[in-house]
Amino acid sequence: MDLSIASILALDGLTNGAIYALLALATVLVFAVTRVIFIPQGEFVAFGALTLALLQTGKVPGTVWFLLILAAAAALTDLVHGLRHRQRLPRLLKGAVNTLAYPLVVSLLAIWLAPRNPPLLVQAALTLALVTPFGGLIYRLAYQSLADASVLVLLIVSVGVHFALTGLGLYFFGAEGFRNPPFWDQRFSLGPLTLSGQALIIFAASLALIVALWLFFEHALYGKALRATAVNRLGARLMGISSDSAGRLTFTLAAFLGALSGLLIGPTTTVFYDSGFLIGLKGFVAAVFAGLSSYPQALLGALAVGLLESFGSFWASAFKEVIVFGSIIPVLLWRSLRDPHTEEH
């Protein structure tokens, strides 16, 4: 290996690592606030890429019908729960309308726009609008009633949600893979390197999201509420912060980050209905590097995962996944020896 090959591999690894960083940040965020190890994070990646791909063909994506079904199920669940606790019917109906309003509006917009082939950026914005609500709806249906359960129970639920979303992804999107067009089809030569416009967009989007998240948690009221919930759930409740609202907001942010990752990675690889699992799992490995607690360490871990994958594919392409996922073992051993826990939290 010479310097030029090493530079190309490093650029490829950093590009993938920038995407894994978004998924790692989402995984750390979800675990910190809700104690959920959210395995289906990668499904949002696949949904985002496939939704944009179907919009490119002028078809109404299956995401529309899936979103409407989830919204109806969440509204019905709220109604049943409210009636059991003898809440007032007007309040319950208002809550159901609030749950259904946004998914219905964005779905109708997608049905109207899809056959008209709007510009790529409009399709990307519509994709984010369709996929982002999935997070809060999934939290309401699968996790909200189990908010006080153990981490193991929540992990088992995450496995079930992953398999359910994978099967539903096959039903709504089909088994065909898609590769989206780049947002910027331009190439720049830097010595032995050829930097694509899409790679620059990936770096810029990842950096902008990381800065936006930092500003959100440092200065926004909702961000501070999420930080308080992550530090002390009981204390946050005593201060009037709703753990249910914090959970929904957290999952909504995770869905947005996943969908955006799908838009960014779609032009670089062919995405199938089940492609998100491996991509999300690499983001999870990066989050484990950070101990599921530190955002800066999650960023560094994601870049390390991208570089491991890139150089591993060069030296032993058949074992690149083994190299990436095997790297988690020494990290876990080191963290276990450095900070042994005698009780479960």
C-alpha positions in Angstrom: 0.0 0.0 0.0 1.4 3.4 -1.0 0.4 6.9 0.2 -2.1 7.5 -2.6 -4.0 4.3 -1.9 -4.0 5.0 1.8 -5.4 8.5 1.1 -8.2 7.1 -1.0 -9.1 4.6 1.6 -9.0 7.2 4.4 -11.3 9.5 2.4 -13.7 6.7 1.8 -13.6 5.7 5.5 -14.1 9.3 6.7 -17.1 9.7 4.3 -18.8 6.6 5.7 -17.8 7.5 9.2 -19.6 10.9 8.9 -22.8 9.0 8.2 -22.2 6.5 11.0 -21.6 9.5 13.3 -25.2 10.7 12.8 -26.5 7.2 13.6 -24.2 6.9 16.6 -25.4 10.3 18.0 -29.0 9.2 17.5 -28.3 5.9 19.4 -26.6 7.7 22.3 -29.4 10.3 22.4 -32.1 7.6 22.6 -30.3 5.5 25.2 -29.5 8.5 27.4 -33.0 9.8 27.5 -35.1 6.5 27.4 -32.6 3.7 28.2 -33.6 2.1 24.9 -30.9 0.4 22.9 -32.7 1.3 19.6 -31.6 -1.5 17.2 -34.1 -0.4 14.5 -32.3 2.9 14.0 -31.0 1.6 10.6 -34.6 1.0 9.4 -35.0 4.8 9.2 -32.0 4.9 6.9 -33.5 2.4 4.5 -37.0 4.1 4.7 -35.4 7.5 3.8 -33.4 6.2 0.9 -36.2 4.1 -0.5 -38.8 6.8 -0.1 -36.7 9.2 -2.1 -36.0 6.5 -4.7 -39.8 5.9 -5.3 -40.5 9.6 -5.5 -37.8 9.7 -8.2 -39.8 7.2 -10.2 -43.0 9.3 -9.9 -44.7 6.8 -7.6 -46.4 7.3 -4.3 -44.0 5.7 -1.8 -45.3 3.0 0.6 -44.1 5.2 3.4 -47.3 7.2 3.0 -49.6 4.3 3.8 -47.3 3.0 6.5 -47.3 6.4 8.2 -51.1 6.7 8.0 -51.5 3.2 9.5 -49.1 4.0 12.4 -50.8 7.3 13.1 -54.3 5.6 13.2 -53.0 2.9 15.5 -51.4 5.5 17.8 -54.6 7.6 17.9 -56.7 4.5 18.6 -54.3 3.5 21.4 -54.6 6.9 23.0 -58.4 6.8 22.8 -58.6 3.3 24.4 -56.1 4.3 27.1 -58.0 7.5 27.9 -61.4 5.8 28.1 -60.0 3.2 30.5 -58.8 6.0 32.7 -62.1 7.9 32.3 -60.7 10.9 30.7 -63.1 13.4 29.1 -64.1 12.5 25.5 -63.5 16.0 24.0 -59.9 16.0 25.3 -59.4 12.5 23.9 -60.8 13.5 20.5 -58.6 16.6 20.4 -55.6 14.4 21.2 -56.6 12.0 18.4 -56.9 14.9 15.9 -53.5 16.2 16.9 -52.0 12.7 16.3 -53.6 12.3 12.9 -53.3 15.9 11.6 -49.6 16.1 10.5 -49.4 12.5 9.1 -52.6 13.2 7.1 -51.5 16.5 5.7 -48.0 15.4 4.7 -49.4 12.2 3.2 -51.9 14.1 1.0 -49.0 16.4 0.0 -46.9 13.4 -1.0 -49.8 11.8 -3.0 -50.3 15.1 -4.8 -46.6 15.8 -5.5 -45.2 12.4 -6.3 -46.7 12.1 -9.9 -45.5 15.6 -10.7 -41.8 14.8 -10.3 -40.7 17.9 -8.3 -37.0 18.9 -8.0 -34.7 16.6 -6.1 -34.4 18.9 -3.1 -38.2 19.1 -2.8 -38.4 15.3 -2.9 -35.7 15.1 -0.2 -37.6 17.5 2.0 -40.8 15.6 1.5 -38.9 12.4 2.4 -37.8 13.9 5.7 -41.3 15.1 6.4 -42.7 11.6 5.8 -40.1 9.5 7.7 -39.5 11.8 10.7 -42.9 11.2 12.4 -42.2 7.5 12.5 -40.0 8.0 15.5 -42.6 9.4 17.8 -45.3 7.0 16.6 -43.1 4.0 17.2 -42.3 5.2 20.6 -46.0 5.7 21.4 -46.9 2.2 20.2 -44.0 0.1 21.3 -42.1 1.9 24.2 -44.3 4.4 26.1 -46.2 1.9 28.1 -42.9 0.2 29.0 -41.0 3.3 29.9 -40.1 2.0 33.4 -39.2 -1.5 32.3 -35.7 -2.8 32.6 -33.1 -2.3 29.9 -33.2 -5.9 29.0 -37.0 -5.8 28.4 -36.6 -2.7 26.3 -33.8 -4.4 24.3 -36.1 -7.4 23.6 -38.8 -5.0 22.4 -36.2 -3.3 20.1 -35.4 -6.6 18.5 -39.1 -7.2 17.9 -39.6 -3.7 16.5 -36.6 -4.3 14.2 -38.0 -7.5 12.7 -41.5 -5.9 12.4 -40.1 -2.9 10.5 -37.9 -5.1 8.3 -40.9 -7.2 7.3 -43.1 -4.1 6.7 -40.3 -2.5 4.7 -40.4 -5.5 2.4 -44.2 -5.2 2.1 -44.3 -1.5 1.4 -41.1 -1.1 -0.7 -40.6 -4.5 -2.3 -37.4 -6.5 -2.6 -35.8 -4.4 -5.3 -32.8 -2.2 -4.5 -32.4 1.4 -5.5 -29.6 3.8 -5.9 -30.4 7.5 -5.7 -28.8 10.3 -7.8 -26.3 12.5 -6.1 -27.3 15.9 -4.8 -24.2 17.4 -6.3 -22.6 15.6 -9.3 -19.3 17.4 -9.3 -15.8 16.1 -8.8 -12.6 17.8 -7.5 -9.1 16.6 -7.9 -6.7 16.9 -4.9 -3.5 15.2 -5.9 -4.2 11.5 -5.9 -7.7 12.0 -4.5 -10.9 12.6 -6.4 -13.4 14.3 -4.1 -17.0 14.1 -5.2 -19.6 16.7 -4.5 -21.7 14.1 -2.7 -18.9 13.5 -0.2 -18.6 17.2 0.5 -22.4 17.3 1.1 -22.1 14.4 3.5 -19.3 16.1 5.5 -21.2 19.5 5.5 -24.5 17.9 6.5 -22.9 15.9 9.3 -21.0 18.8 10.6 -24.1 21.1 10.5 -26.2 18.5 12.3 -23.6 18.0 15.0 -23.4 21.8 15.6 -27.2 22.1 15.5 -27.6 19.3 18.1 -25.0 21.0 20.3 -26.9 24.3 20.1 -30.2 22.5 20.7 -29.0 20.9 23.9 -27.2 23.9 25.1 -29.6 26.7 24.4 -33.1 25.4 23.5 -35.6 24.7 26.3 -36.6 21.3 24.8 -33.0 20.4 24.6 -32.3 21.3 28.2 -35.4 19.2 29.1 -34.0 16.2 27.3 -30.6 16.7 29.1 -32.4 16.8 32.4 -34.3 13.6 31.6 -31.1 11.9 30.6 -29.3 12.9 33.9 -32.2 12.1 36.2 -35.5 10.8 35.0 -37.2 11.0 38.4 -35.9 14.5 39.1 -37.0 15.7 35.7 -40.5 14.4 36.4 -40.6 16.2 39.7 -39.7 19.4 37.9 -42.6 19.0 35.6 -40.8 17.5 32.5 -43.0 14.8 30.9 -40.9 11.7 30.3 -43.5 10.6 27.6 -43.0 13.9 25.7 -39.2 13.6 26.1 -39.3 10.1 24.7 -41.4 11.1 21.7 -39.2 14.0 20.9 -36.0 11.9 21.3 -37.4 9.2 18.9 -38.5 11.9 16.5 -35.0 13.3 16.4 -33.6 9.8 15.9 -35.9 9.2 13.0 -34.9 12.5 11.4 -31.2 11.7 11.8 -31.8 8.2 10.3 -33.8 9.5 7.4 -31.2 12.2 6.6 -28.5 9.5 6.8 -30.5 7.5 4.2 -30.6 10.5 1.9 -26.9 11.0 2.2 -25.9 7.3 1.8 -28.4 6.6 -1.0 -26.2 7.9 -3.9 -23.2 6.0 -2.7 -24.6 2.5 -2.5 -27.6 0.4 -3.5 -30.1 0.3 -0.7 -32.6 -2.6 -0.1 -35.4 -2.9 2.4 -33.1 -4.6 4.9 -29.9 -2.7 4.2 -30.4 -0.4 7.1 -29.7 -3.1 9.7 -25.9 -3.3 9.0 -25.6 0.4 8.6 -27.4 1.1 11.8 -25.3 -1.6 13.6 -22.1 0.2 12.6 -23.5 3.3 14.2 -24.3 1.3 17.3 -20.7 0.0 17.4 -19.5 3.6 17.3 -22.0 4.4 20.1 -20.6 1.6 22.2 -17.1 3.0 21.7 -18.5 6.1 23.5 -20.0 4.0 26.2 -23.5 5.0 25.0 -23.0 8.3 26.9 -20.6 10.7 25.2 -21.5 12.6 22.0 -17.9 13.6 21.1 -16.6 10.1 21.7 -19.5 8.8 19.5 -18.2 11.0 16.7 -14.7 9.8 17.1 -15.9 6.2 17.3 -17.9 6.6 14.1 -14.8 7.9 12.2 -12.8 5.0 13.6 -15.5 2.5 12.4 -15.4 4.1 9.0 -11.7 3.8 8.8 -11.7 0.2 10.0 -14.2 -0.7 7.4 -12.4 1.0 4.6 -8.9 -0.4 5.4 -10.3 -3.8 6.3 -12.0 -4.0 2.9 -8.6 -3.4 1.3 -6.6 -5.9 3.4 -9.3 -8.6 3.8 -12.5 -7.7 2.0 -14.2 -11.0 2.9 -13.7 -10.2 6.6 -14.4 -6.4 6.8 -17.6 -6.9 8.7 -15.9 -9.2 11.1 -13.2 -6.7 11.7 -15.6 -3.9 12.4 -17.9 -5.8 14.7 -15.0 -7.7 16.3 -13.5 -4.4 17.3 -16.3 -4.0 19.9 -14.9 -6.8 22.0 -11.7 -5.1 23.2 -13.6 -1.9 23.8 -16.1 -3.7 26.0 -13.4 -5.5 27.9 -11.5 -2.2 28.4 -14.6 -0.4 29.6 -15.5 -3.3 31.9 -12.1 -3.3 33.5 -11.9 0.5 33.7 -15.4 1.0 35.2 -16.8 -2.2 36.7 -20.4 -2.1 37.8 -21.7 -4.0 40.8 -25.3 -3.2 40.3 -27.7 -2.7 37.5 -29.0 0.8 36.7 
